[in-house]
Amino acid sequence: IQVIQGTAVVTVVLNVIALWKQETVKPMSKAAREAEETPSFRDAWADYVGGGVAGRLLVVVFLGTMAFNMQDVLLEPYGGEILGLSVSATTLLTASWAAGALVAFGLAAKWLAGGINPFRMGGRGILAGLVAFSAVIFAHPWDSTPLFFAGAMLIGFGGGLFSVATLTAAMTMPAGKAGRGLALGAWGAAQATAAGLATLIGGGLRDVINSAATQGQLGVALNDPATGYSVVYHLEILLLFVTLVALGPLVRTATTNREGGAGKFGLADLPT
């Protein structure tokens, strides 16, 4: 309880520091408000998805988030039930995942400052995810705890790169009538929906497959409590390949936008 309370206090303090004088309030006059043309949500959304690029980006965000998040409630039970790890050891998995994500954020900042195509960076995150889930799968037959922890760290790394890349791509798209606020909202909605469905599907699929496997319905070879976990991890690998295919055409689009100047992105463009 004290740890939770301490975390809450630190979170409040850090958020206050982050928000302090972040932007200057500039009230609009009535004449300015009436003069500003505000498109309807329907027009803004049609403008956002009309070019095809925005719609494909949302598909990529949805698929990639599904792929990286199906394991969200399975990684620690997998370590405890299948690899025999202690409670403290499985708790360290979260730290490993977070460490991988922090490394990804640092590299993303460096690469973006160097002008990398955000979709190429997202592709690197997907490739890291493919290696990560392969490591998690092989940790059981090889009975390798270090391999399992390496896989967990790579999941955080790949997911972190993918999230930053797609968020950056959403915010650097030509604003049009929609504005970047709608782009950010669409990105958040796609990610949140995919994350919720992924957790539900991942946990449910593990339970259904394990129930059938341990009752001998899938044959002697698959009569193992690791079967359900393995099916989910293999499905995530499949989804990552599908995401990579959907991401491919966007790479050329982002390159064209950046060369044409439409993709430039600075602090003034950050949505609040």
C-alpha atoms as one frame of an Amber mdcrd trajectory, in Angstrom:
protein
   0.000   0.000   0.000   2.850   2.389   0.813   4.474   1.663  -2.558   1.199
   2.477  -4.339   0.738   5.667  -2.322   4.316   6.748  -3.000   3.895   6.072
  -6.714   0.693   8.131  -6.774   2.406  11.102  -5.093   5.379  10.983  -7.468
   3.025  10.750 -10.456   1.083  13.826  -9.338   4.284  15.818  -8.772   5.757
  14.870 -12.163   2.523  15.724 -13.971   2.361  19.140 -12.302   5.960  19.806
 -13.357   5.170  18.691 -16.911   2.081  20.900 -17.169   3.510  24.019 -15.526
   3.482  26.898 -18.042   3.364  24.445 -20.925   1.342  26.803 -23.083   0.183
  30.381 -23.009  -3.543  30.962 -22.810  -4.701  33.234 -25.635  -8.462  33.821
 -25.380 -10.142  34.381 -28.734 -12.445  37.308 -29.245 -16.003  36.724 -30.423
 -15.146  38.163 -33.839 -12.157  35.824 -34.170 -14.247  32.805 -33.220 -16.938
  33.689 -35.741 -14.360  34.319 -38.474 -12.647  30.967 -37.986 -14.048  28.247
 -40.195 -14.611  25.048 -38.244 -15.419  21.964 -40.327 -17.955  19.441 -39.102
 -16.643  16.176 -37.690 -18.008  14.306 -40.722 -16.128  16.587 -43.134 -12.961
  16.428 -41.040 -13.066  12.628 -40.822 -13.738  12.290 -44.562 -10.767  14.561
 -45.220  -8.607  12.521 -42.847  -9.293   9.122 -44.397 -10.035  10.268 -47.942
  -6.479   9.926 -49.212  -6.178   6.292 -48.202  -2.944   6.798 -46.252  -4.704
   7.687 -43.000  -6.993   4.678 -43.213  -4.068   2.338 -43.842  -2.190   3.860
 -40.921  -5.116   3.105 -38.600  -5.161  -0.497 -39.868  -1.435  -0.782 -39.164
  -1.874   0.668 -35.665  -4.745  -1.717 -34.940  -2.967  -4.847 -36.213   0.381
  -4.000 -34.624  -1.154  -3.207 -31.261  -3.084  -6.482 -31.368   0.135  -8.336
 -32.127   2.147  -6.792 -29.305  -0.586  -6.886 -26.635  -2.026 -10.410 -26.750
   0.731 -11.465 -24.370  -0.074  -8.690 -21.893  -1.762 -10.955 -19.325   0.094
 -14.140 -20.306   3.792 -13.387 -19.935   4.004 -13.636 -16.139   1.730 -16.720
 -15.864   3.824 -18.337 -18.609   6.995 -17.708 -16.607   5.475 -19.049 -13.392
   3.432 -21.984 -14.706   5.645 -23.192 -17.539   9.178 -22.142 -16.586   8.690
 -22.451 -12.817   9.807 -18.920 -11.987   9.158 -17.435  -8.557   6.762 -14.533
  -7.989   9.650 -12.088  -7.608  11.263 -13.375 -10.816   8.083 -13.023 -12.844
   7.600  -9.514 -11.455  11.005  -8.623 -12.904   9.537  -9.358 -16.337   7.663
  -6.068 -16.159  10.918  -4.285 -15.370  12.593  -6.027 -18.314   9.750  -5.033
 -20.613   9.917  -1.420 -19.394  13.704  -1.316 -19.828  13.318  -2.446 -23.425
  10.689   0.231 -24.038  12.911   2.960 -22.540  15.794   1.944 -24.807  13.396
   2.068 -27.758  12.240   5.577 -26.816  15.832   6.793 -26.626  16.764   5.297
 -29.991  13.542   6.608 -31.533  14.405  10.144 -30.434  17.873   9.814 -31.962
  16.647   8.316 -35.223  13.804  10.810 -35.632  16.207  13.692 -35.030  18.278
  12.246 -37.867  15.266  12.315 -40.198  14.431   8.610 -40.337  11.245   7.571
 -42.094   8.895   6.783 -39.160   7.397   3.830 -40.998  10.833   2.292 -41.467
  11.376   2.725 -37.739   8.042   1.016 -37.123   9.224  -1.837 -39.320  12.290
  -2.233 -37.125  10.005  -2.509 -34.119   7.976  -5.239 -35.838  11.141  -7.185
 -36.714  12.259  -6.923 -33.080   8.851  -8.273 -32.075   9.274 -11.300 -34.361
  12.570 -12.139 -32.662  11.041 -11.465 -29.228   8.106 -13.851 -29.545  10.330
 -16.510 -31.093  12.602 -16.248 -28.045   9.640 -16.559 -25.673   8.376 -19.651
 -27.511  11.773 -21.394 -27.502  12.386 -20.567 -23.839  10.144 -23.492 -22.831
  11.643 -26.380 -24.859  15.152 -25.070 -24.147  14.265 -24.427 -20.480  16.114
 -21.097 -20.714  15.152 -18.340 -18.297  17.680 -15.836 -19.774  16.158 -16.362
 -23.212  12.700 -15.725 -21.763  13.799 -12.462 -20.138  15.532 -11.396 -23.341
  12.302 -12.043 -25.213  10.318  -9.956 -22.708  12.771  -7.084 -23.059  12.584
  -7.272 -26.853   8.777  -7.209 -26.718   9.005  -3.891 -24.852  11.639  -2.634
 -27.291   9.676  -3.585 -30.398   6.379  -2.317 -29.039   7.976   0.958 -27.979
   9.485   1.585 -31.410   6.218   0.707 -33.119   4.148   3.020 -30.905   6.461
   6.016 -31.300   6.741   5.450 -35.048   3.010   5.270 -35.707   2.239   8.168
 -33.361   4.857  10.312 -35.096   3.463   9.329 -38.483  -0.056  10.291 -37.399
   1.061  13.699 -36.151   3.215  14.495 -39.197   0.554  13.717 -41.774  -0.751
  16.727 -43.733  -3.380  18.254 -41.444  -6.004  19.304 -43.997  -9.454  20.060
 -42.587  -9.092  17.353 -39.982  -6.176  18.819 -38.106  -3.626  16.775 -36.196
  -5.859  16.600 -33.141  -8.219  14.269 -34.974  -5.258  12.233 -36.233  -4.010
  11.790 -32.679  -7.499  10.900 -31.457  -7.934   8.307 -34.206  -4.538   6.814
 -33.362  -5.457   6.593 -29.671  -8.859   5.070 -30.403  -7.376   2.428 -32.704
  -4.672   1.544 -30.198  -6.989   1.401 -27.174  -9.557  -0.737 -29.003  -6.904
  -3.124 -30.287  -5.245  -3.407 -26.862  -8.534  -4.287 -25.170  -9.492  -6.873
 -27.790  -5.977  -8.338 -27.765  -6.058  -8.912 -24.000  -9.493 -10.510 -24.224
  -8.613 -12.733 -27.179  -5.192 -13.697 -25.824  -6.452 -14.776 -22.410  -9.572
 -16.464 -23.763  -7.700 -18.342 -26.467  -5.098 -19.578 -23.979  -7.852 -20.920
 -21.697  -9.781 -22.643 -24.496  -6.701 -24.235 -26.095  -5.235 -25.336 -22.760
  -8.522 -26.888 -21.691  -8.690 -28.943 -24.875  -4.993 -29.840 -24.782  -4.850
 -31.007 -21.162  -7.964 -33.153 -21.688  -6.237 -34.970 -24.526  -8.507 -33.604
 -27.257  -5.549 -32.336 -29.299  -3.493 -35.508 -29.095  -0.695 -36.761 -26.895
   1.959 -34.473 -28.381   0.022 -31.327 -27.427  -1.071 -32.504 -23.976   0.954
 -29.791 -22.289  -0.068 -26.617 -20.395   2.313 -24.634 -22.627   0.209 -25.363
 -25.717  -2.275 -22.538 -25.162   0.480 -20.013 -24.582   2.346 -21.198 -27.658
  -0.736 -20.818 -29.866  -1.179 -17.204 -28.741   2.498 -16.370 -29.301   2.418
 -17.941 -32.768  -0.713 -15.943 -33.567   1.084 -12.776 -32.525   3.940 -13.624
 -34.888   1.410 -14.088 -37.699  -0.186 -10.716 -36.900   3.239  -9.049 -36.946
   3.858 -10.413 -40.465   0.429  -9.113 -41.556   1.242  -5.728 -40.011   4.547
  -5.652 -41.877   2.725  -6.272 -45.158   0.226  -3.485 -44.433   3.060  -1.141
 -43.442   5.052  -1.583 -46.660   3.140   0.826 -48.947   3.241   3.559 -46.302
   7.046   3.743 -46.420   7.000   5.306 -49.900   4.246   7.718 -48.860   6.155
   8.998 -45.842   9.296   9.484 -47.938   7.339  11.514 -50.495   5.729  13.683
 -47.831   9.032  14.444 -46.146  10.789  15.344 -49.389   7.916  17.624 -50.296
   8.078  19.401 -46.964   4.607  18.369 -45.830   5.968  15.943 -43.293   8.079
  18.393 -41.293   7.327  18.208 -37.629   8.317  20.407 -34.736   7.290  21.390
 -31.239   4.662  23.791 -32.574   2.853  20.858 -34.198   2.540  18.803 -31.027
  -1.145  18.357 -30.073  -1.879  19.391 -26.482
